[in-house]
Amino acid sequence: LASAPTVAGPTASGKPAAAALAPNQKRIASPFVGTFYRSSGPSAEPYVKEGVRVKKGQTLCIVEAMKLMNEIESEFDGTIVSILVENGQPVEFGEPLFVVEV
């Protein structure tokens, strides 16, 4: 009997598996389980956009966990290559939020 072909699909969490990064790219992951917000409020500008240069310690987003608004800061200097989460989406501990080119 021939076996069925394997297809890469979502992880156990139901989210797609992370793609490989270039050697000069790094992920910034959520340190909390919570809700991802790109800005400080509904009418505020996002903290960062794709293609923007960031500095280590710069606020990138907020993750709300148990009614606490936690600012997530960049771990290094670089350029935001992609934002991996939609505004208002729940995130898990360790889930990648951004890809930064360093």
Backbone as a ProteinNet text record, in pm:
[ID]
protein_1_A
[PRIMARY]
LASAPTVAGPTASGKPAAAALAPNQKRIASPFVGTFYRSSGPSAEPYVKEGVRVKKGQTLCIVEAMKLMNEIESEFDGTIVSILVENGQPVEFGEPLFVVEV
[TERTIARY]
82.9	0	86.4	43.9	115.4	67	159	118.8	71.4	-12.6	-64.3	47.6	48.2	153.3	137.1	251.3	245.3	239.1	156.9	139.5	168.4	251.8	279.4	153.1	110.9	-11.5	7.4	-102.2	-91.5	-32.5	21.3	75.9	-39.5	-8.4	-112.2	-201.8	-147	-225.8	-323.1	-310.9	-398.2	-338.9	-219.6	-154.1	-48.8	-19.2	78.5	216.8	292.1	428.3	514	611.2	696.2	790.8	809.7	900.2	1043.7	1138.8	1279.7	1317.9	1412.7	1458.2	1593.6	1620.9	1753.2	1850.7	1980.8	2078.5	2079	2039.7	2041	1904.5	1813.6	1680.7	1660.2	1584	1553	1405.4	1348	1207.4	1201.2	1095	1063.4	933.3	936.9	822.6	751.4	628.3	549	597	623.8	662.1	540.6	420.5	296.8	191.5	93.1	-31.8	-121.7	-182.3	-267.2	-321	-352.3	-405.8	-306.4	-274.7	-176.7	-242.5	-179.3	-226.4	-109.5	-130.6	-25.7	-8.2	-107.1	-99.3	-149	-134.4	-173.7	-324.1	-395.7	-540.7	-602.2	-735.1	-802.5	-777.1	-759.1	-739.3	-592.5	-503.3	-360.3	-290	-182	-99	-28.6	-5.4	70.7	211	264	399.8	500.9	486.6	578.5	501	562.1	509.2	621.2	586.4	687.7	775.7	907.2	1002.7	1060.5	1011.2	1057	1179.5	1276.3	1396.4	1362.4	1406.4	1381.5	1513.5	1511.4	1627.1	1596.9	1700.2	1684.3	1615.7	1511.5	1437.4	1317.1	1301.1	1186.1	1060	947.8	820.5	771	735.2	685.9	535.3	481.9	340.6	305.4	180.6	133.3	71.7	98.5	27.8	-48	-180.9	-264.9	-277.4	-238.3	-247.3	-310.2	-424.2	-494.8	-517.4	-566.4	-599.9	-478.5	-357.2	-236	-184	-151.5	-97.7	55	113.4	258.1	320.2	406.7	475.9	585	587.1	689.5	791.8	917	1024.1	1111.7	1176	1268.3	1389.3	1433.5	1549.1	1680.1	1671.7	1791.4	1757.9	1861.9	1845.7	1821.4	1738.3	1713.6	1595.7	1547.1	1433.7	1323.4	1200.9	1085.9	1061.3	1078.2	1056.1	909.7	854.3	713	653.6	523.7	444.3	358	373.7	316.2	178.3	128.8	3.7	-87.4	-215.6	-314.3	-352.2	-385	-427.5	-549.4	-544.7	-656	-657.3	-557.2	-551.6	-491.7	-546.5	-484.9	-349.7	-254.2	-121.7	-86.1	3.2	48.6	189.4	231.1	367.7	464	563.5	663.4	621.7	499.3	453.8	526.8	583	653	556.4	600.6	520.8	577.1	710.1	777.7	899	936.1	1063.9	1141.8	1264.5	1349	1477.8	1515.6	1643.3	1747.9	1852.8	1954.6	2082.5
-119.7	0	124.7	222.8	350.4	435.7	504.1	591.6	726	789.1	919.4	1022.1	1119.1	1221.1	1307.2	1349.7	1437.1	1581.4	1657.6	1797.8	1880.6	1984.1	2073.4	2151.7	2146.6	2215.5	2294.9	2333	2410.5	2329.3	2399.4	2334.1	2291.4	2231.9	2186.6	2301.2	2423.2	2539.3	2583.9	2523.8	2563.1	2675.2	2721.5	2829.8	2769.2	2833.5	2777.5	2766.3	2668.5	2651.2	2768.5	2808.7	2922.7	2887.6	2982	2963.1	2988.7	2935.1	2955.1	3100.9	3149.1	3287.1	3292.1	3406.5	3431.9	3448.4	3427.2	3438.8	3575.5	3680.8	3815.6	3857	3760.3	3790	3720.2	3787.4	3730.3	3751.5	3659.7	3673	3738.6	3815	3865.2	3797.1	3723.6	3642.1	3704.4	3663.1	3711.4	3645.7	3728.1	3671.8	3634.7	3656.1	3634.1	3566.1	3507.6	3469.8	3591.9	3637.8	3756.3	3798.5	3927.8	3984.9	4086	4073.6	4157.6	4286.5	4399.8	4529.7	4604	4656.2	4727.9	4871.1	4926.2	5065	5077.8	5197.7	5220.5	5239.8	5255.5	5272.8	5258.4	5246.6	5224.2	5333.4	5459.3	5567.1	5608.7	5543.5	5577.3	5510	5572	5514.3	5389.5	5289.5	5171.4	5212	5137.8	5165.5	5151.2	5045.7	5021.8	4968.8	4983.6	4928.5	4852.1	4765.7	4692.4	4790.9	4764.5	4850.7	4960.5	4973.3	5078	5029.9	5119.4	5090.7	5106.9	5012.3	5017.6	5006.8	5057.4	5050.3	4953.9	4894.5	4807.4	4886.5	4827.7	4893.2	4973.2	4990.1	5063.4	4978.2	5039.9	4967.9	4929.1	4801.1	4749.2	4726.4	4687.9	4654.9	4642.2	4607.4	4578.3	4439	4361.7	4235.7	4251	4247.6	4257.5	4119	4110.2	3983.8	4011.3	3950.6	3965.7	4113.3	4188.7	4331.4	4421.5	4368.4	4449.4	4469.7	4594.9	4627.7	4621.1	4519.8	4498.1	4544	4645.3	4691.8	4591.9	4550.6	4458.1	4542.1	4531.3	4612.7	4529.6	4600.1	4533.7	4484.4	4365.5	4305.4	4346.9	4412.3	4453.9	4563.7	4630.8	4728.9	4653.9	4709.6	4646.3	4707.7	4637.4	4682	4577.2	4622.3	4530.7	4476	4345.9	4280.1	4239	4183.3	4145.6	4144.8	4173.6	4167.2	4042.6	3946.1	3813.5	3795.5	3897.4	3885.2	4002	3975.9	4080.9	4151.9	4279.1	4356.9	4292.8	4281.3	4223.9	4072.6	4007.7	3861.1	3805.7	3694.4	3630.5	3569.7	3577.9	3519.7	3428.4	3335.3	3239.9	3274.3	3221.2	3238	3182.9	3261.6	3217.5	3229.8	3275.8	3289.1	3405.5	3383.2	3492.6	3606.4	3730	3848.6	3927.8	3938.6	4019.2	3943.2	3975.1	3934.7	4064.3	4068.6	4187.4	4149.8	4233.5	4215.3	4293.3	4226.9	4292.7	4316.1
0	0	0	-76.7	-79.1	37.4	98.8	210.3	155.5	232	191.9	198.9	107.1	111.3	236.5	290.7	406.8	359.9	426	390.4	514.6	497.3	610.8	640.4	762.2	800	926.5	988.1	1111.1	1225.2	1322.6	1440.6	1530	1643.8	1736.9	1783.1	1782.5	1824.9	1716.1	1595.6	1485.3	1402.1	1440.7	1367.8	1276.3	1162.2	1069.6	1132.9	1090.9	1140.1	1092.5	1173.7	1140.5	1025.9	936.2	823.4	869.4	795.5	827.7	803.3	882.4	869.7	800.9	738.1	682.2	799.6	776.3	885.1	954	883	941.2	997	1015.4	1068.8	1203.5	1290.4	1421.5	1450.4	1528.3	1570.3	1707.2	1729	1862.3	1900.6	2011.9	2054.5	2173.5	2192.5	2305.6	2435.7	2537.6	2666.2	2752.4	2698.7	2773.3	2687.4	2751.6	2686.7	2702.4	2595.1	2605.3	2470.5	2460	2336.8	2281.6	2152.7	2084.1	2035.7	2065.5	2014.9	1952.3	1832.2	1759.4	1807.1	1879.7	1923.8	2067.6	2123.1	2262.2	2278.4	2168.4	2174	2036.7	2029.3	1900.9	1796.7	1838.5	1741.9	1730.2	1804.6	1802.9	1684.8	1639.9	1534.1	1587.6	1501.5	1546.3	1593	1688.5	1735.4	1622.2	1541.8	1429.9	1309.8	1193.3	1068.6	1000.8	906.5	831.5	756.5	755.8	687.6	775.6	898.9	990	1067.1	1083.8	1162.8	1310.4	1394.2	1538.2	1614.5	1735.9	1825.3	1939.7	1995	2110.6	2221.4	2282	2388.2	2341.3	2209.3	2154.7	2165.6	2205.4	2216.1	2077.4	2061	1933.3	1935.2	2051.7	2062.9	2210.2	2235.4	2370.7	2368.5	2472.7	2493.4	2625	2616.1	2735.2	2797	2922.8	2995	3131	3155.4	3283	3317.9	3220.9	3234.7	3252.6	3237.8	3243.2	3101.9	3068.4	2936.5	2943.7	2880.6	2884	2753.3	2759.6	2639.7	2604.3	2478.7	2430.1	2355.2	2397.5	2340.1	2247.1	2153.4	2062.3	2139.8	2106.6	2173.2	2107.8	1990.4	1918.3	1818.8	1765.8	1659	1528.8	1442.9	1313.7	1241.6	1140.3	1059.3	1067.7	1091.3	1097	955.9	940.2	811.4	798.6	907.1	903.1	1043.2	1045	1167.3	1150.6	1240	1221.1	1283.4	1355.1	1428.8	1392.9	1382.6	1355.3	1485.1	1474	1589.8	1655.9	1789.6	1864.8	1870.1	1809.3	1803.9	1933.6	1985	2101.4	2063	2154.9	2132	2249.1	2221.2	2321.1	2365.8	2480.6	2527	2421.6	2384.1	2287.1	2142	2115.1	1976.8	1909.4	1790.2	1719.6	1684.3	1713.7	1683.6	1566.8	1561.6	1459.3	1406.3	1280.6	1227	1203.7	1257.5	1247.4	1175.5	1079.3	1010.1	1087.3	1130	1212.2	1133.8
[MASK]
++++++++++++++++++++++++++++++++++++++++++++++++++++++++++++++++++++++++++++++++++++++++++++++++++++++

